[in-house]
Amino acid sequence: MKWATVRSLAIVLFKSFYRASRAGRRSPFSSPRSITAIDVALFIPIFIGAWYLISAVTGAIRAYLVTLTTQAVVSLPLLLTSAVIIAGILFELGNASGLASSEAVNWLPVSPREYVVASSLSLMFAYTPLLSLALAVVLPLAIQLGFASVIPSLLFLTAVGFFVGAVLVEAIRSVTSRVSVSVYRKHNRLGTIGRILVFIILFVLVDIAFQPAFLSLALSVIVNGISLVWFVPMVWPSVALAAELSSDLVRSALFLAMTVAFGIALFYLSAFLRSRYWSPFPITINASSSSVYVPQGGSFAWLDPTAYAIALKDLRSLTRRKEMARFLAIPVILVVVPLFSAVYGGGSPESSLGIFLIAEVSTMLPIMLSVISLGQEGQSITNVYMLPITPSELTRGKIFFPTLISGMAVAAALVLFQFLFPFTLDQLIILILALLFLVVTEVLVGLGTGARYPDFTLGPRARYVTMGGFIASFAVGVAATIIVLAPFALFLVGPSLFSASFGISYLTALGSTVAIGAIVLTVAWAYCTSGVKKFLSDMNH
Amino acid sequence: MAKESIVLDRVTKRFGPKVAVNDVSFRIEEGEIRGLLGPNGSGKSTTMRMIMGIMKPDFGAISLCGVDVLRDAIAAKRLVGYVPESPYLYEYLTASEYLDFVGTAYGIPPDERRQRVSELLGALQMSEHVNEVMSGFSQGMKQKVAFVAALIHRPRILVLDESLNGLDPRSARIIKDILSRLSKEGVTVLFSTHVLEIAEVVCDKITIMNEGNVIAEGTPSELRSKVGLPGSTLEDTFLKLTGSEDTAKIVEALKL
């Protein structure tokens, strides 16, 4: 193994990892030296701050901190390994990996082992700020609360855990490369649906993983459950540390040695998988075994053939482009994460949470799906400009699936919340009417703003709309939600929150919901169509 | 007198302080194949984009078969087929899904679309790839799909922006033959390329742009006479007109 090759390849991969992202090109994170400086800049003040804070704590809080430190020391290698694995996989799932990868390694004299080491080092290095942050909190706790003796093992095992995580990502990358080639050649539809489901589940899990309630739960589960799952290699560093904390040095040494052996074995496996399964060639996906052209299309609902063709194209974009999966995960995240936090945060969910979540889903989701619908076209937007597509056709085509998907998600949320926190029939009728107006209004607000502030840059975590447009769309969207839901809110909680004079009758609430909803919808339509018209009039992007 | 299909009248386009296209005027007759040549950054692609109604000129007028592009871009687009320099197709679609989308936008009925697409794909040896997702296509294959999309609606004008690049010799030959036949049927072709041999063989007339200006216009032999190099190649004429004829000295200076 040539270490000079490994070193220079690791630097190249690290730089492309960061510069593949639009933010990375501008951010200070894009060079190895600056990220080292950031690691130090993060570590020193947090370490000092934590040191003085812990010194000042006494009594019951200090006793609690001792328990927390035990959990943190035992869990740290596992949590950081998981973080590297999840971050690495998410990077692969985004189109970032395509931008960051270099085809050159396929024909340069770089061996699979050299590549695996270089790529793992670059991935590890990219996430050192996370390591720096974690150690800046855990080390002062460990030193001051009597765990100083385990610090050498903790540092060593955390580093090995980091390496194991990065090497595992390499192995997954090689295998998925081949699996993608095989699956998409033979079972395209099955593969597409399966891939989207996996993406959605991953995004939801990642979002849950960053909830404080989950972290607290995870720490106690790891510490209490570690003896049950000692046979899982990923927890061996934690088993070694737990054994050392309970002075079982033989068990600790055994699991430390097993961790190192596992890391080495995984490295060789990963290098083997890369040499055996890596497919540098683009995947050819067959949508059909037939090679006969059969024209498709037509009209649907209020969509003429051109608008329907645009809608169909967008649906295919949403289901076939892996970078779009995060947008499909949004409705699930919007509902699942707050519910998870409410349930595991110790409180019991209340009806106010239900109303908030329904309002949140019916505001965020339609805006999110429609504000990106023009920007996500990227450079291919040229097609829209060169074809004889009218503003009306583009508007109708673009709002179709955001409206449909949002409508379905809102309906599902409504059914779920009706089950958890039942509304009366009168309340439900007004709410459904308001939500119908709201979903379409928000879709129009999103598209109108997306047309005024599109961002065609394709990259990891691409927004497809400028930051200004993003903020503007949500500001306008939230205002529309408040206005459209105002009669329902007054009907529901006016008398109980304020005084009887704030309440309105059922018929007044119904009538004003329809009137206000129709006015807001009309304004949103005018805003949207003028934006799309302006967008189509000149391609100055 | 032949009808004029493409008319540019004093067209100017600026990008900030840079004048990309400066006071450009030319007229192209029906059935003519016009070559638009120029070094990189000379304003060819910007001119073509303005002709397509994709980009608005800051000044000037453009009409296609009598339709004012600025006033009625949609009507103008119905008359034209366009193959851009880099065919940014929807890569997550299959070739057939993409051609359905394009055909629908041009309002072509399914039966006509089936016949037209099958013929064109067959001619360009792309039939077997019709149901493949285009992300796996080579540059040449994408170019062929873009050609089919541009010809699907029997356009009266064809605008090709360096679009023979990446095609295999057989397909390039087929495209050249298609252009000749279309020209005889009255289709006007505006064609930009850096391959001057192709321009010389294919084009009736040539317009040369440099730094946003039209610097010469005429048949290849008229251009040679204009620079005082009768009997020379179009390449020599082009280099003389664009002031980049001393290439030999540059190569010598490289000390290869």
Chai-1 contact restraints between the chains, C-beta under 6 A:
chainA,res_idxA,chainB,res_idxB,connection_type,confidence,min_distance_angstrom,max_distance_angstrom,comment,restraint_id
A,P282,B,G136,contact,1.0,0.0,6.0,A-B,restraint_1
A,I283,B,G136,contact,1.0,0.0,6.0,A-B,restraint_2
A,T284,B,E132,contact,1.0,0.0,6.0,A-B,restraint_3
A,T284,B,G136,contact,1.0,0.0,6.0,A-B,restraint_4
A,I285,B,V133,contact,1.0,0.0,6.0,A-B,restraint_5
A,N286,B,E132,contact,1.0,0.0,6.0,A-B,restraint_6
A,A287,B,T94,contact,1.0,0.0,6.0,A-B,restraint_7
A,A287,B,N131,contact,1.0,0.0,6.0,A-B,restraint_8
A,S288,B,N131,contact,1.0,0.0,6.0,A-B,restraint_9
A,S291,B,S127,contact,1.0,0.0,6.0,A-B,restraint_10
A,S291,B,E128,contact,1.0,0.0,6.0,A-B,restraint_11
A,S291,B,V130,contact,1.0,0.0,6.0,A-B,restraint_12
A,Y293,B,S96,contact,1.0,0.0,6.0,A-B,restraint_13
A,Y293,B,V117,contact,1.0,0.0,6.0,A-B,restraint_14
A,Y293,B,S118,contact,1.0,0.0,6.0,A-B,restraint_15
A,Y293,B,V130,contact,1.0,0.0,6.0,A-B,restraint_16
A,P295,B,D100,contact,1.0,0.0,6.0,A-B,restraint_17
A,P295,B,P110,contact,1.0,0.0,6.0,A-B,restraint_18
A,P295,B,R113,contact,1.0,0.0,6.0,A-B,restraint_19
A,P295,B,R114,contact,1.0,0.0,6.0,A-B,restraint_20
A,Q296,B,D100,contact,1.0,0.0,6.0,A-B,restraint_21
A,G297,B,D100,contact,1.0,0.0,6.0,A-B,restraint_22
A,G297,B,T104,contact,1.0,0.0,6.0,A-B,restraint_23
A,P305,B,T104,contact,1.0,0.0,6.0,A-B,restraint_24
A,T306,B,T104,contact,1.0,0.0,6.0,A-B,restraint_25
A,T306,B,A105,contact,1.0,0.0,6.0,A-B,restraint_26
A,A309,B,F101,contact,1.0,0.0,6.0,A-B,restraint_27
A,A309,B,T104,contact,1.0,0.0,6.0,A-B,restraint_28
A,K313,B,F101,contact,1.0,0.0,6.0,A-B,restraint_29
A,R316,B,L93,contact,1.0,0.0,6.0,A-B,restraint_30
A,S317,B,Y92,contact,1.0,0.0,6.0,A-B,restraint_31
A,R320,B,Y92,contact,1.0,0.0,6.0,A-B,restraint_32
A,R321,B,Y92,contact,1.0,0.0,6.0,A-B,restraint_33
A,Q379,B,Y88,contact,1.0,0.0,6.0,A-B,restraint_34
A,S380,B,Y88,contact,1.0,0.0,6.0,A-B,restraint_35
A,S380,B,Y90,contact,1.0,0.0,6.0,A-B,restraint_36
A,T382,B,Y88,contact,1.0,0.0,6.0,A-B,restraint_37
A,Y385,B,I54,contact,1.0,0.0,6.0,A-B,restraint_38
A,M386,B,M52,contact,1.0,0.0,6.0,A-B,restraint_39
A,M386,B,I54,contact,1.0,0.0,6.0,A-B,restraint_40
A,M386,B,Y82,contact,1.0,0.0,6.0,A-B,restraint_41
A,L387,B,A105,contact,1.0,0.0,6.0,A-B,restraint_42
A,P388,B,I74,contact,1.0,0.0,6.0,A-B,restraint_43
A,P388,B,K77,contact,1.0,0.0,6.0,A-B,restraint_44
A,P388,B,R78,contact,1.0,0.0,6.0,A-B,restraint_45
A,I389,B,A105,contact,1.0,0.0,6.0,A-B,restraint_46
A,T390,B,I74,contact,1.0,0.0,6.0,A-B,restraint_47
A,D538,B,K56,contact,1.0,0.0,6.0,A-B,restraint_48
A,M539,B,I54,contact,1.0,0.0,6.0,A-B,restraint_49
A,M539,B,M55,contact,1.0,0.0,6.0,A-B,restraint_50
